[in-house]
């Protein structure tokens, strides 16, 4: 059997695409090699990076790390797990379609199985690209993937609800434009209600939809599957949960001289056993 890196990457990409063909799966978001290894050990079928979780680990705000740092992070996560990895590739690290294509070509070379491109500009006064420009950026990403001969799955993201423009009709129109431009999966982070979710799923069918669950939700995975969602990600929520425990414990020490929060700490023996078994030493 050929076990070359390219064959392994191709197999991961095939498996990732198959996950999107039916059913509903959770694609959790690690922020480093250790969290990726732990999530793999729980039996998840795929992982996704989180731009915010990674940025915080470096002491940056979300969106702060450079393209080079993000590409190095993608290589590290891909190397840490046997699972397909979807890259949170933000807005492609370029304003223009050609720049997005160049960035996507570099991302595909890291061995990822999928990547998402946002339509946010980073400009508070004009937070979203015009839909025609945003679609051209997706089209350029699609062309870069195809030119590389890769089967990397492309996710088109409409950021309306994240940038304070919660217009469902515009969100749907954007997602439809991105599907037309070559996106394989559609994603509107910030939609929450059953009605919003069902409307998005219906509008882009038969293409699959990713749903973000980034906070406590009344919806179970079974509820989400019944709405027709194909995959569920958690964004930076797991990283925020880890930071929450760390911050509470550190503040308790700093402000009260108390160490009570260590009662919730993971076992060092368990962590060492986990990572010995994972092959990282």
C-alpha positions as CSV (number, residue, x, y, z in Angstrom):
1,X,0.0,0.0,0.0
2,X,1.2,3.5,-0.8
3,X,1.4,5.4,2.4
4,X,2.9,8.6,1.1
5,X,1.9,11.9,2.5
6,X,0.1,12.9,-0.7
7,X,-1.9,9.7,-0.6
8,X,-2.8,10.2,3.1
9,X,-3.9,13.8,2.3
10,X,-6.0,12.6,-0.6
11,X,-7.6,10.0,1.6
12,X,-8.4,12.6,4.2
13,X,-10.0,14.9,1.6
14,X,-12.1,12.1,0.2
15,X,-13.3,11.1,3.7
16,X,-14.1,14.7,4.5
17,X,-16.2,15.1,1.4
18,X,-18.1,11.9,2.3
19,X,-19.0,13.3,5.7
20,X,-20.8,16.1,3.9
21,X,-22.9,13.8,1.8
22,X,-25.4,12.7,4.4
23,X,-26.2,12.9,8.1
24,X,-25.0,15.5,10.6
25,X,-21.6,15.5,12.3
26,X,-19.7,17.7,14.8
27,X,-16.4,19.3,13.7
28,X,-14.9,20.7,16.9
29,X,-12.2,23.4,16.9
30,X,-8.9,22.7,18.6
31,X,-6.3,25.5,18.9
32,X,-3.1,23.6,19.3
33,X,-1.6,20.1,18.8
34,X,-2.6,18.9,22.2
35,X,-6.3,19.9,21.9
36,X,-6.4,18.3,18.4
37,X,-5.0,15.0,19.8
38,X,-7.5,15.0,22.6
39,X,-10.5,15.6,20.3
40,X,-9.3,12.9,17.9
41,X,-9.2,10.5,20.9
42,X,-12.9,11.2,21.6
43,X,-13.9,9.8,18.2
44,X,-14.7,12.9,16.2
45,X,-14.4,12.3,12.4
46,X,-12.9,15.7,11.5
47,X,-11.5,18.9,13.1
48,X,-11.5,22.6,12.2
49,X,-9.1,25.3,13.3
50,X,-10.3,28.4,15.1
51,X,-8.8,31.7,14.2
52,X,-9.7,33.2,17.5
53,X,-8.4,30.3,19.6
54,X,-5.1,30.3,17.8
55,X,-4.8,34.1,18.0
56,X,-5.4,34.1,21.8
57,X,-2.8,31.4,22.3
58,X,-0.3,33.9,20.8
59,X,-1.5,36.9,22.7
60,X,-3.2,38.4,19.7
61,X,-6.8,39.5,19.1
62,X,-8.8,37.4,16.6
63,X,-7.5,38.3,13.2
64,X,-4.1,39.5,14.5
65,X,-1.8,36.6,13.3
66,X,-0.2,37.0,9.9
67,X,-0.8,34.7,7.0
68,X,2.6,33.1,7.6
69,X,1.7,32.3,11.2
70,X,-1.6,30.9,10.2
71,X,-0.1,28.7,7.5
72,X,2.4,27.4,10.1
73,X,-0.4,26.7,12.4
74,X,-2.3,24.8,9.7
75,X,0.8,22.6,9.1
76,X,1.1,21.9,12.9
77,X,-2.6,20.9,13.3
78,X,-2.5,18.7,10.1
79,X,0.6,17.0,11.4
80,X,-0.9,16.5,14.9
81,X,-3.9,14.5,13.8
82,X,-4.9,11.7,11.5
83,X,-8.3,13.4,10.9
84,X,-9.2,15.7,8.1
85,X,-8.8,19.4,9.1
86,X,-10.9,22.3,7.9
87,X,-9.1,25.6,8.0
88,X,-10.6,28.8,9.4
89,X,-8.9,30.9,6.8
90,X,-10.6,34.1,7.7
91,X,-11.0,36.4,4.7
92,X,-8.1,34.9,2.7
93,X,-5.5,37.4,3.8
94,X,-6.1,39.6,0.8
95,X,-8.8,42.1,-0.4
96,X,-8.7,41.1,-4.0
97,X,-9.5,37.8,-5.8
98,X,-6.0,37.2,-7.0
99,X,-4.6,37.7,-3.5
100,X,-7.2,35.3,-2.1
101,X,-6.2,32.8,-4.8
102,X,-2.5,33.1,-3.8
103,X,-3.3,32.6,-0.2
104,X,-5.6,29.6,-0.9
105,X,-2.9,27.9,-3.0
106,X,-0.5,28.1,0.0
107,X,-3.2,26.8,2.4
108,X,-4.0,23.8,0.2
109,X,-0.3,22.9,0.3
110,X,-0.4,22.5,4.1
111,X,-2.5,19.4,3.7
112,X,-5.9,20.7,4.9
113,X,-9.0,19.0,3.7
114,X,-11.2,22.1,3.6
115,X,-11.1,25.9,4.1
116,X,-13.5,28.7,4.6
117,X,-13.4,32.2,3.1
118,X,-15.3,35.0,4.8
119,X,-16.9,38.0,3.2
120,X,-15.9,40.5,6.0
121,X,-13.6,43.4,5.2
122,X,-12.3,44.2,8.7
123,X,-13.6,47.8,8.1
124,X,-16.2,48.8,10.7
125,X,-17.7,51.4,8.4
126,X,-18.1,48.9,5.5
127,X,-17.9,45.5,7.2
128,X,-18.9,43.3,4.2
129,X,-17.6,43.1,0.7
130,X,-20.2,43.9,-1.9
131,X,-21.8,40.6,-2.8
132,X,-20.3,40.6,-6.4
133,X,-16.8,41.2,-5.0
134,X,-17.3,38.5,-2.4
135,X,-18.5,36.0,-5.0
136,X,-15.4,36.8,-7.1
137,X,-13.2,36.0,-4.1
138,X,-14.9,32.7,-3.7
139,X,-14.6,32.0,-7.4
140,X,-10.9,32.8,-7.2
141,X,-10.5,30.4,-4.2
142,X,-12.3,27.7,-6.2
143,X,-10.0,28.2,-9.2
144,X,-6.9,28.0,-7.0
145,X,-8.1,24.7,-5.5
146,X,-8.9,23.3,-8.9
147,X,-5.6,24.4,-10.4
148,X,-3.7,22.7,-7.5
149,X,-5.4,19.4,-8.5
150,X,-6.7,19.2,-5.0
151,X,-10.1,18.0,-3.7
152,X,-10.1,20.6,-0.8
153,X,-13.6,21.5,0.2
154,X,-14.4,25.2,0.0
155,X,-16.7,26.8,2.5
156,X,-18.3,30.2,1.7
157,X,-19.1,32.3,4.8
158,X,-21.6,35.1,5.1
159,X,-20.7,37.2,8.1
160,X,-23.8,39.4,8.3
161,X,-24.8,38.3,11.8
162,X,-21.2,38.5,13.1
163,X,-20.6,42.1,11.9
164,X,-23.9,43.6,13.2
165,X,-25.9,43.3,9.9
166,X,-28.4,40.6,10.9
167,X,-30.3,40.7,7.6
168,X,-31.4,37.1,6.9
169,X,-32.5,37.8,3.3
170,X,-29.1,39.4,2.4
171,X,-27.4,36.5,4.2
172,X,-29.2,34.0,2.1
173,X,-28.6,35.9,-1.1
174,X,-24.9,35.9,-0.3
175,X,-24.8,32.2,0.4
176,X,-26.6,31.5,-2.8
177,X,-24.1,33.6,-4.7
178,X,-21.2,31.8,-3.1
179,X,-22.7,28.4,-3.9
180,X,-23.0,29.6,-7.5
181,X,-19.3,30.7,-7.4
182,X,-18.1,27.3,-6.4
183,X,-18.4,26.9,-2.6
184,X,-19.1,23.3,-1.6
185,X,-20.5,24.1,1.8
186,X,-22.2,27.3,3.1
187,X,-21.9,28.9,6.5
188,X,-23.6,31.9,8.2
189,X,-22.2,32.2,11.7
190,X,-24.5,33.9,14.1
191,X,-27.8,32.5,13.0
192,X,-29.5,30.9,16.0
193,X,-33.2,30.3,15.7
194,X,-34.8,27.2,14.2
195,X,-36.5,29.5,11.7
196,X,-33.2,31.1,10.6
197,X,-31.5,27.7,10.3
198,X,-34.3,26.1,8.4
199,X,-34.4,29.0,6.0
200,X,-30.7,28.9,5.2
201,X,-30.7,25.1,4.8
202,X,-33.7,25.3,2.4
203,X,-32.2,28.2,0.4
204,X,-28.9,26.6,-0.5
205,X,-30.1,22.9,-0.8
206,X,-28.8,20.5,-1.8
207,X,-25.4,22.0,-0.7
208,X,-24.5,21.3,2.9
209,X,-24.7,23.9,5.7
210,X,-22.3,24.4,8.6
211,X,-23.9,25.7,11.8
212,X,-21.9,27.4,14.6
213,X,-22.9,26.6,18.1
214,X,-20.7,28.9,20.1
215,X,-22.6,29.2,23.3
216,X,-25.1,27.2,25.4
217,X,-28.0,26.3,23.2
218,X,-31.4,24.7,23.6
219,X,-30.8,22.8,20.4
220,X,-29.4,19.3,20.7
221,X,-27.4,17.7,17.9
222,X,-30.5,15.7,17.1
223,X,-32.6,18.9,16.8
224,X,-30.0,20.4,14.5
225,X,-29.8,17.3,12.3
226,X,-33.6,17.4,12.0
227,X,-33.4,20.9,10.6
228,X,-31.2,19.6,7.8
229,X,-27.8,20.9,8.9
230,X,-24.9,18.8,7.7
231,X,-22.1,19.8,10.1
232,X,-21.8,21.7,13.4
233,X,-18.7,23.6,14.5
234,X,-18.0,25.4,17.8
235,X,-15.6,28.1,16.7
236,X,-13.6,29.5,19.6
237,X,-16.0,28.2,22.3
238,X,-13.7,25.4,23.5
239,X,-10.7,27.8,23.7
240,X,-12.9,30.3,25.5
241,X,-13.9,27.6,28.0
242,X,-10.3,26.7,28.7
243,X,-9.5,30.4,29.1
244,X,-12.4,30.8,31.4
245,X,-11.1,28.2,33.8
246,X,-7.6,29.6,33.7
247,X,-8.8,33.2,34.2
248,X,-11.0,32.2,37.2
249,X,-8.2,30.3,38.9
250,X,-5.6,33.0,38.3
251,X,-7.8,35.8,39.5
252,X,-8.7,33.8,42.6
253,X,-5.0,33.5,43.4
254,X,-4.2,37.1,42.6
255,X,-7.2,38.7,44.4
256,X,-7.8,36.3,47.3
257,X,-4.7,34.2,47.7
258,X,-6.8,31.1,47.2
259,X,-6.2,27.9,45.2
260,X,-9.6,26.3,45.3
261,X,-10.1,26.4,41.5
262,X,-7.3,23.8,41.1
263,X,-10.0,21.2,42.2
264,X,-11.3,21.3,38.7
265,X,-7.9,20.8,37.1
266,X,-7.3,17.9,34.7
267,X,-5.1,15.1,36.0
268,X,-1.4,15.4,35.0
269,X,-1.3,11.6,34.9
270,X,-4.2,11.4,32.6
271,X,-2.7,14.1,30.3
272,X,0.7,12.3,30.2
273,X,-1.0,9.0,29.5
274,X,-3.1,10.6,26.7
275,X,-0.1,12.1,24.9
276,X,2.2,9.1,25.4
277,X,-0.5,7.0,23.7
278,X,-0.9,9.6,20.9
279,X,2.7,9.0,19.9
280,X,3.9,12.5,20.6
281,X,6.1,11.3,23.5
